[in-house]
Amino acid sequence: MAVDLTKNKMKKCICNPLFDLTGKVAIVTGASRGLGLAMALGLAQQGANIVITDVLSTAKVIKKVEALGVKALGLKVDVTNPKHIDAMVKKVVGKFKKIDILINNAGVYYPTPIKDLEEKEWDKLIAINLKGTLMCARTVGKQMIKQKKGSIVNIASVAGLMAFAQSAAYNVSKAGIIMLTKTLAAEWAPHGIRVNAICPGVFVTDMTKGLLKDKGFQNMIKASVPLQRSGTPDELAGAAVYLASDAASYTTGHALVVDGGWTTHL
């Protein structure tokens, strides 16, 4: 059974030194709720100090992170705004003197048939999901290059590996994140920077709650996903901790699928 990492009663627990993030500084974008929140708490549980960024309020997340005995910093950041990203890096380096981990999680999803897809909708989704990931990685990466060390984890999706109907912009953005991940990994390995991606399947979040209420979608999950259910946000935290930590010291350019087995068969 998965542990609910969003509960304040959770205590810091470091069981294996390979996963020890004590003293590390991690930025998690889009961390006010859902997958971002769970990953932020998962990293904090292993000892990392957490920078929570979002366009939404981060106050509640800060309290949850600090309850684990680590430091937290909340910043309002629009990942489509280069000035916000530059300011984020300056504030984090000013406070913590370094950035060890970046989790590029900020993203949006809204299904639209291609025949009804307007240019402005395409541009907005690509700007947040793909361009935002690029710009955050680029700016944080410059600091990591100075440090000669760092780990970046980009949140892609199984939608970047196989097409979902009525989701053209989302599919393309996530496929782009996977290729961006591989390109960054190839370019930045000489600087001691590892870059990996996580490809989640369907998880229970605010973004998917509409889909998950649909009986047809529920039946599809039961029929197509070997584990016969959707994932919960805390079930993604372990993947983020692994890729961010020294446990993955020889892993870069990888897209780790966490989908209950959905993509194992036709």
C-alpha positions in Angstrom: 0.0 0.0 0.0 1.3 3.5 -0.9 2.2 5.9 1.8 0.4 9.3 1.6 3.2 11.8 1.4 0.8 14.7 1.7 0.0 14.1 5.3 1.8 16.4 7.9 2.3 13.4 10.2 5.0 12.0 7.8 8.5 12.2 9.3 11.8 12.5 7.6 13.1 9.0 7.0 16.4 8.2 5.3 16.9 4.4 5.1 19.6 4.0 2.4 22.5 6.3 2.0 22.2 6.1 -1.8 18.9 7.9 -1.5 20.1 10.4 1.1 19.5 14.0 0.0 20.5 15.7 3.2 21.7 19.2 2.5 20.7 19.1 -1.2 18.6 22.0 -2.6 15.7 21.0 -4.9 13.5 23.2 -7.0 10.1 21.6 -7.8 7.9 23.6 -10.3 4.2 23.3 -10.2 4.5 22.0 -6.6 1.4 23.5 -5.0 -0.6 20.3 -5.5 -0.9 16.9 -7.2 2.3 15.2 -8.5 4.5 18.2 -7.8 3.4 18.3 -4.1 4.0 14.6 -3.7 7.5 14.8 -5.3 8.4 17.8 -3.2 7.5 16.0 0.0 9.2 12.8 -1.2 12.5 14.7 -1.7 12.1 16.5 1.7 11.5 13.2 3.4 15.0 12.2 2.2 16.5 15.4 3.7 16.4 17.9 0.7 15.6 21.6 1.2 12.8 22.4 -1.1 12.0 25.4 -3.3 8.3 25.2 -4.1 7.3 27.2 -7.2 3.9 27.6 -8.8 1.5 30.2 -10.1 -0.8 29.2 -7.2 -0.2 29.7 -3.5 2.6 27.6 -2.0 1.9 28.5 1.7 0.4 25.1 2.7 3.2 23.2 1.0 5.8 25.2 2.8 4.3 24.2 6.1 4.2 20.5 5.1 7.8 20.6 4.0 9.1 22.4 7.1 7.2 19.9 9.2 9.8 17.3 7.9 12.7 19.3 9.5 14.1 20.8 6.3 14.1 24.3 4.9 11.5 25.5 2.4 11.2 28.5 0.1 8.0 29.4 -1.8 8.1 31.4 -5.0 5.5 32.5 -7.5 6.8 31.5 -10.9 5.2 31.4 -14.3 7.5 29.1 -16.3 6.5 30.9 -19.5 8.1 34.1 -18.2 11.9 34.2 -18.5 12.1 37.0 -16.0 10.3 34.9 -13.4 12.8 32.0 -14.1 15.8 34.3 -13.8 14.6 35.7 -10.6 13.9 32.2 -9.2 17.4 31.1 -9.8 18.9 34.3 -8.3 16.8 34.0 -5.2 17.5 30.3 -4.7 21.3 30.7 -5.2 21.2 33.8 -3.0 19.5 31.8 -0.1 21.1 28.4 -0.5 24.3 29.1 -2.6 23.5 26.2 -5.0 20.9 24.2 -6.8 21.4 20.4 -6.8 18.1 19.2 -8.2 15.4 20.5 -10.6 12.1 18.8 -11.0 10.4 20.3 -14.1 6.8 19.4 -13.2 4.7 22.5 -14.2 2.2 21.6 -16.9 -1.3 21.8 -18.1 -3.7 19.5 -20.0 -7.0 20.1 -21.7 -8.4 17.7 -24.3 -9.5 19.2 -27.6 -10.2 17.5 -31.0 -7.7 18.6 -33.6 -10.5 20.0 -35.8 -11.5 22.3 -33.0 -7.9 23.1 -31.8 -7.2 26.8 -32.0 -3.7 28.2 -32.5 -3.8 30.1 -29.2 -4.6 26.9 -27.3 -1.8 25.0 -29.0 0.7 27.9 -28.3 -0.4 28.1 -24.6 0.0 24.4 -23.9 3.4 24.1 -25.7 4.6 27.3 -24.0 3.9 25.9 -20.5 4.7 22.2 -20.9 7.6 22.2 -23.4 9.1 25.7 -23.6 8.7 26.1 -19.8 10.6 22.9 -19.3 13.4 24.1 -21.6 13.7 27.5 -20.1 13.8 26.3 -16.5 16.4 23.6 -17.4 18.5 26.1 -19.4 18.6 28.7 -16.7 19.1 26.2 -13.8 21.5 24.3 -15.9 23.8 27.3 -16.2 24.2 27.3 -12.4 24.7 23.5 -12.3 27.4 23.9 -15.0 29.2 26.3 -12.6 28.9 23.7 -9.8 29.9 20.9 -12.1 27.1 18.8 -10.7 23.3 18.5 -10.7 20.3 16.4 -11.5 17.3 17.4 -13.6 14.1 15.4 -13.8 11.6 16.4 -16.4 8.0 15.2 -16.0 6.9 13.9 -19.4 4.0 11.3 -19.8 3.1 8.1 -21.5 1.3 10.5 -23.9 4.8 11.2 -25.2 5.2 7.6 -26.1 1.8 6.8 -27.5 -0.9 9.1 -28.9 -4.1 9.9 -27.0 -7.0 11.0 -29.2 -8.1 14.7 -28.7 -4.8 15.5 -27.1 -2.5 16.6 -30.0 -0.8 19.5 -28.2 -0.3 17.6 -25.0 1.0 14.5 -26.8 3.5 16.6 -28.8 4.6 18.6 -25.7 5.4 15.4 -23.8 7.1 13.7 -26.7 9.2 16.9 -27.0 10.1 16.7 -23.3 11.5 13.2 -23.8 13.7 14.3 -26.7 14.7 17.4 -24.9 15.7 15.3 -21.9 17.9 13.1 -24.1 19.5 16.1 -25.8 20.3 17.8 -22.5 21.7 14.6 -21.1 24.1 14.3 -24.0 25.2 17.9 -23.9 25.6 18.2 -20.2 27.1 14.9 -19.1 30.6 16.4 -19.4 29.6 18.9 -16.8 28.5 16.3 -14.3 24.8 17.0 -14.9 22.4 14.1 -15.2 19.0 14.7 -17.0 16.2 12.2 -16.9 12.5 12.1 -17.5 9.5 10.4 -15.8 6.6 9.3 -17.9 3.6 8.9 -15.6 0.4 7.1 -16.7 -2.9 8.2 -15.3 -2.7 9.5 -11.7 -5.4 10.9 -9.5 -4.9 14.7 -9.6 -6.9 17.8 -10.1 -5.9 17.7 -13.8 -7.4 14.3 -14.3 -10.4 14.3 -12.0 -12.8 15.0 -14.8 -11.6 12.0 -16.8 -11.6 9.8 -13.8 -15.3 10.5 -13.1 -16.2 9.1 -16.6 -17.4 5.5 -16.4 -16.0 4.7 -19.8 -12.6 6.0 -18.8 -12.7 4.0 -15.6 -13.5 0.8 -17.5 -10.7 1.5 -19.9 -8.2 1.8 -17.1 -9.4 -1.5 -15.6 -9.1 -3.2 -19.0 -5.9 -1.7 -20.2 -3.7 -1.2 -17.1 -2.5 -4.5 -15.6 -2.7 -3.1 -12.1 -6.3 -2.2 -12.9 -6.3 1.3 -11.3 -4.9 4.8 -11.6 -1.9 5.8 -9.6 -1.8 8.1 -6.6 0.6 11.0 -6.5 2.7 9.5 -3.7 3.4 6.6 -6.0 5.5 8.9 -8.2 7.7 10.3 -5.4 10.0 7.3 -5.3 10.8 7.6 -9.0 11.7 11.3 -8.5 13.9 10.5 -5.4 15.7 7.8 -7.3 16.5 9.9 -10.3 17.5 12.9 -8.2 19.8 10.9 -5.9 23.1 9.1 -6.1 21.2 5.9 -6.5 20.9 6.9 -10.2 24.5 8.1 -10.5 25.0 6.2 -13.8 21.5 7.0 -15.2 21.1 9.8 -17.6 19.0 10.4 -20.7 16.4 7.9 -19.5 12.6 8.1 -19.6 11.3 6.1 -16.7 7.7 4.9 -17.2 5.5 4.7 -14.1 2.1 3.6 -15.4 0.9 0.5 -13.7 2.0 -1.5 -16.7 -0.2 0.3 -19.2 2.4 0.5 -22.0 3.6 -3.1 -21.6 1.1 -4.4 -24.2 -1.1 -3.4 -27.1 
